[in-house]
Structure formats: C-alpha cells, structure tokens
C-alpha cells in the first residue's frame, strides 16, 4: 500500500470514528428537565426555577422544572439516578436527599448518592441559626454549655421536625459540646418559633429566613450560625466553630447534579453556565431573600462529591448516636 492509500485509509477511519462517537458540542439541542424533588412553592422549587430560567436564557433551550416530591425527596432523586446519562434529565439536589435521607431511612433510598450521581455545580448554602428569646440569660455557646450542664433536665431546643437539617444541626451541637439538651420536634418552623418566643422552649435551631425578622426586631437573640464562616445575612453573629467547637458545620445546600455517566463535556458546559449565573447580582439577591448564600464561584465536581461523602459519614454518625428515627 502506497503513502496516498494509507493517508486515505487513515482519513476514512477518523471520519468513521467521528460518526460513531456522539458530538456534545451542540448540547443542549432539545429541552432539558430539571427535577425538583419537593412540591411547588418551597425553597428548593424557587431555587430550581431561578436556575432553570437563567439556564434557558444562556443555553438557548428550555430548562423545564418538574416537581417529583415524595419519600423525603428521595423519590425524585431515584428518578434522576435511573435516567439516561445524556444531560437531559438533571436533579435540583439538596443535602436532604443526598446526605441525610439515605442515612435516616436507608430502606427508602434505592440509590447510592456517591456512585449514582455526577455532581455538576453547587448553587448555594443555607446556614441554620441557633436562637433564643431575648430574655434567656446565656448569650454564647460556652454559656449555653455551662447552663446545660448545670441544669441537665431544663434545657430544650425546638426544630421544624424530626430528621430535618435544623434537628441534626442541634444534635451535632449536643454531641460536639457534650451538651445535655432535649429536642422538641414541631410540625414546621412556625409553631417552633411561636414557642421559643413565648419561652416554652429556651432555644430553637432554625433556618435563617423564618427567624430573621424576629432577630432584626430584637425579639430573638441569635447565638450562632452553623456555617463554616459568618453569614452575610447575619454578619455580626459568630459561628459555632468560632465559639469553641472547631470543625462544626451544619448547612442545607443546593446543587445541580446529573445521573452518573453524563459526558464530561456536558457537565463542563453546564458548570460554566452556572458559574456565570452565580455572578449575577439579581440571582444572588433573590436567593439571599430565601436565606441562601451563593458561593463566590461554582465548586468543582470533586469538592462537591467530597462534601457528599463527608456529610454521609457525619449525619450517619449523628443519626446513629442520637437514635433518631424517621416519623
């Protein structure tokens, strides 16, 4: 075979290889579904719709939100885990179904949060805040620990329900601070706030948004936020870690994730678009109104997967040691 024949054969082989391999340069070339594993109107739904609206504009194809609530958000997550890994079915994921639920009710989670998903981009985090009625004497974490140890049967804290992020944040505080404190679960943050304002419970672990008006009015005292660094929404409130419990962190987070096996090119295209969205002041302000803080830049896929691994271990330990059972 002469050189010319070899060149032609090589060119044909390259052409056939190109035809056999899908090209993702045109992604997306049809509508994309963003599965929200909660009912319409809640925080995750609002975050998901804000993301979908902006991805639609940037990538020139509809990103359509579909709500698939149920089983503590694990129904929607399972649906995405089983979807085709082509980038056209995504999950508006949260810590609820990716790190808490699989440890709280493992019999319901039919997916592996690490192996069955490809993390695309972190959208935001929502810290909790430990609050007390303004008349409650202890004002810091060390003072609360001292009070609890001196009054082991008197200290209680409320949350919006068993197995919620705020509940687990409270149990992590109990564990790390060796703090005798009784959890009182409520059916939602509203009733829990009512009782802490009335002094029926001394403390409440709450997401920031519902507690913020009472903090600003002076009816509640914010003792600590549960994030790794101070919250822009409460810049004068120290973290739990700052007050002596190094390494403490307990936040709700939101992230776009895809089924495992989605091509790297698709993930990168989505990640780059989301990185631009995270620079939008309008987007940042809309999420801040929900108590959600956007990262300065989109987290890498590796760091997001590591967060999932770390929190699965953390919440698994807290749930086991505290004997928490789903209601």
C-alpha positions in Angstrom: 0.0 0.0 0.0 1.4 3.4 -1.0 1.5 6.5 1.2 -1.5 8.0 -0.6 -3.6 4.9 0.1 -2.5 4.9 3.7 -3.5 8.6 4.1 -6.9 8.0 2.6 -7.5 4.9 4.8 -6.5 6.9 7.9 -8.8 9.8 7.0 -11.7 7.4 6.4 -11.0 5.7 9.8 -11.0 9.1 11.5 -14.3 10.0 9.8 -16.0 6.8 10.8 -14.8 7.2 14.4 -16.3 10.7 14.4 -19.6 9.4 13.1 -19.6 6.6 15.7 -18.9 9.0 18.6 -21.7 11.4 19.7 -20.8 15.1 19.5 -21.8 17.1 22.5 -20.8 20.5 21.0 -24.5 21.2 20.3 -25.7 20.4 23.8 -28.4 21.1 24.6 -30.3 20.7 21.3 -33.7 20.0 22.9 -35.5 20.8 26.2 -33.8 19.7 29.5 -35.8 18.6 32.5 -34.7 19.8 36.0 -36.3 17.6 38.5 -37.2 19.2 41.8 -37.8 16.5 44.5 -40.1 18.8 46.5 -43.6 20.2 46.0 -44.1 23.5 44.1 -43.7 26.7 46.2 -41.0 25.6 48.6 -37.4 26.9 48.9 -35.9 24.2 46.6 -38.6 24.8 44.0 -37.9 28.5 44.0 -34.1 28.0 43.7 -34.6 25.4 40.9 -36.9 27.8 38.9 -34.4 30.6 39.3 -31.6 28.3 37.9 -33.8 26.9 35.1 -34.9 30.4 34.0 -31.3 31.5 33.6 -30.0 28.3 32.0 -32.8 28.6 29.4 -31.6 32.1 28.5 -27.9 31.2 28.4 -28.1 27.9 26.6 -30.9 28.7 24.2 -33.1 25.7 25.1 -35.9 25.3 27.6 -34.9 24.1 31.1 -38.2 22.8 32.4 -38.8 22.3 36.1 -40.7 19.1 37.0 -41.7 18.5 40.6 -41.5 15.0 41.9 -42.0 15.1 45.7 -42.2 12.1 48.0 -40.3 9.9 50.4 -38.4 12.8 51.9 -37.3 14.0 48.4 -35.8 10.6 47.6 -38.4 9.7 45.0 -37.2 12.5 42.7 -33.6 11.6 43.3 -34.2 8.0 42.5 -35.9 9.0 39.3 -32.9 11.0 38.2 -30.5 8.3 39.2 -32.2 5.9 36.8 -32.5 8.4 33.9 -30.4 8.2 30.8 -27.0 9.8 31.4 -27.3 12.2 28.4 -27.7 15.6 30.3 -31.4 16.0 29.5 -32.6 15.0 33.0 -31.0 16.8 35.9 -31.7 17.0 39.6 -32.0 20.1 41.7 -30.3 18.3 44.5 -30.1 19.1 48.2 -28.5 17.8 51.3 -31.9 16.3 52.3 -32.0 13.5 49.8 -28.3 13.2 49.0 -26.8 13.1 52.5 -29.5 13.0 55.3 -32.3 10.8 53.8 -30.0 7.9 52.8 -28.8 7.6 56.4 -32.1 8.4 58.1 -34.2 6.0 56.0 -31.8 3.7 54.1 -34.5 1.3 53.1 -36.2 4.0 51.0 -33.1 5.3 49.2 -32.6 2.9 46.3 -29.6 4.8 45.0 -26.0 5.4 46.1 -25.5 9.2 46.5 -21.8 9.0 45.6 -21.9 6.3 42.8 -25.2 7.1 41.1 -24.8 10.8 40.5 -22.4 13.2 38.8 -22.2 16.4 40.8 -22.3 19.4 38.4 -22.3 22.6 40.4 -23.0 23.9 43.9 -25.7 26.6 43.8 -25.8 27.8 47.4 -25.8 27.0 51.1 -28.3 27.9 53.8 -27.0 28.0 57.3 -29.1 27.4 60.4 -29.1 29.8 63.3 -29.4 29.0 67.0 -31.8 31.5 68.6 -33.2 32.2 72.0 -35.8 34.5 73.3 -34.2 37.9 74.2 -34.8 37.3 77.9 -32.8 34.0 78.0 -29.7 34.6 80.0 -27.0 32.6 78.2 -25.9 34.5 75.1 -23.0 32.4 73.7 -22.3 28.7 73.0 -19.9 28.4 76.1 -22.6 29.9 78.3 -25.2 27.6 76.9 -23.0 24.6 77.5 -22.4 25.7 81.1 -26.1 26.3 81.7 -27.0 22.9 80.2 -24.5 21.1 82.4 -25.7 22.9 85.5 -29.4 22.3 84.6 -29.4 19.0 82.7 -33.1 18.5 82.8 -34.2 22.0 81.9 -32.6 22.9 78.6 -34.5 22.2 75.4 -34.5 23.2 71.8 -37.1 23.1 69.1 -36.9 22.5 65.4 -39.3 22.2 62.5 -39.4 18.4 62.7 -37.5 15.1 63.3 -34.8 14.4 60.8 -34.7 17.9 59.4 -31.5 19.8 58.8 -32.0 22.0 61.9 -32.7 19.0 64.1 -29.5 17.3 63.0 -27.6 20.6 63.5 -28.9 20.6 67.0 -27.8 17.0 67.6 -24.4 17.7 66.2 -24.1 20.6 68.7 -25.1 18.3 71.5 -22.6 15.7 70.5 -19.6 18.1 70.0 -20.4 20.2 73.0 -21.3 17.3 75.3 -24.4 19.3 76.0 -27.4 17.8 77.8 -30.3 19.2 75.8 -33.7 17.8 74.8 -35.0 18.1 71.3 -38.7 19.1 70.8 -39.9 18.4 67.3 -42.7 20.6 65.8 -44.7 20.4 62.6 -42.9 23.2 60.9 -40.8 26.2 61.9 -43.8 28.4 62.6 -45.0 26.6 65.7 -41.4 26.2 66.9 -40.8 29.9 66.6 -44.0 30.6 68.5 -42.9 28.5 71.5 -39.4 29.9 71.6 -40.7 33.4 71.5 -43.1 32.5 74.4 -40.3 30.9 76.4 -41.8 27.4 76.2 -38.5 26.2 74.8 -35.3 28.0 75.6 -33.7 27.5 72.2 -34.5 26.9 68.6 -32.4 25.7 65.7 -33.9 27.3 62.6 -33.1 28.1 59.0 -32.2 31.8 58.7 -35.2 33.1 56.6 -38.1 32.5 59.1 -36.0 33.6 62.1 -34.5 36.7 60.6 -37.4 39.2 61.1 -37.6 38.3 64.8 -33.8 38.7 65.1 -33.9 42.1 63.5 -36.8 43.2 65.7 -34.9 42.1 68.9 -37.5 39.5 69.9 -35.0 36.7 69.3 -31.3 36.7 70.1 -29.1 35.0 67.5 -26.4 33.0 69.4 -24.6 31.3 66.5 -24.8 30.4 62.8 -24.0 26.8 61.8 -21.9 27.6 58.7 -18.2 27.3 58.4 -17.9 31.1 58.2 -20.1 34.0 59.2 -23.3 34.6 57.1 -23.6 37.7 55.1 -27.2 37.8 56.3 -26.1 37.9 59.9 -22.5 39.3 59.8 -22.4 40.1 63.5 -23.3 36.6 64.6 -20.4 34.3 65.2 -20.3 30.7 64.0 -20.5 27.8 66.4 -16.9 26.9 65.4 -15.7 30.4 66.4 -17.1 29.8 69.9 -15.0 26.8 70.7 -16.3 23.9 68.7 -13.8 23.7 65.9 -14.9 21.9 62.8 -18.6 22.3 63.5 -20.6 22.9 60.3 -24.2 22.0 59.5 -25.9 23.6 56.5 -28.5 22.9 53.9 -27.1 23.1 50.4 -28.4 23.2 46.9 -26.7 21.8 43.8 -27.3 20.7 40.3 -26.4 17.0 39.8 -26.8 14.6 36.9 -27.0 10.8 36.5 -23.7 9.1 36.7 -22.1 8.7 33.3 -23.1 12.1 31.8 -20.3 13.1 29.4 -17.7 15.4 30.9 -18.3 17.9 28.0 -21.9 18.2 29.1 -21.0 18.7 32.7 -18.5 21.3 31.8 -20.9 23.2 29.7 -23.5 23.3 32.5 -20.8 24.1 35.1 -19.6 27.1 33.0 -23.1 28.4 32.5 -23.9 28.1 36.3 -20.6 29.9 37.1 -21.8 32.9 35.2 -25.2 32.7 36.9 -23.5 32.8 40.3 -22.1 36.2 39.3 -25.5 37.8 38.7 -26.4 40.3 41.4 -30.1 39.7 40.7 -29.7 36.0 41.2 -27.6 36.5 44.4 -30.3 38.9 45.8 -33.2 36.5 45.0 -31.5 33.6 46.8 -30.5 35.9 49.7 -34.2 36.6 50.3 -34.6 32.9 50.9 -31.7 32.7 53.3 -29.5 31.1 50.7 -25.9 32.2 50.2 -24.3 31.8 46.8 -20.6 30.7 46.6 -18.1 33.1 45.2 -17.5 30.6 42.3 -19.0 27.3 41.4 -17.5 24.4 43.4 -15.6 21.8 41.5 -17.2 18.5 40.9 -14.6 16.9 43.1 -15.2 19.2 46.0 -19.0 18.7 45.7 -18.6 14.9 45.7 -16.3 15.1 48.7 -18.9 17.2 50.5 -21.5 14.4 49.9 -19.1 11.8 51.2 -18.2 13.8 54.2 -21.8 14.6 55.2 -23.0 11.0 54.6 -20.4 10.0 57.3 -21.2 12.9 59.6 -25.0 12.5 59.5 -24.8 8.8 59.7 -22.9 9.1 62.9 -25.2 11.7 64.4 -28.3 9.7 63.5 -26.9 6.5 64.9 -25.6 8.0 68.1 -28.7 10.1 68.8 -31.0 7.2 68.0 -33.0 9.3 65.5 -35.9 7.5 63.8 -38.0 8.9 60.9 -41.5 9.8 61.8 
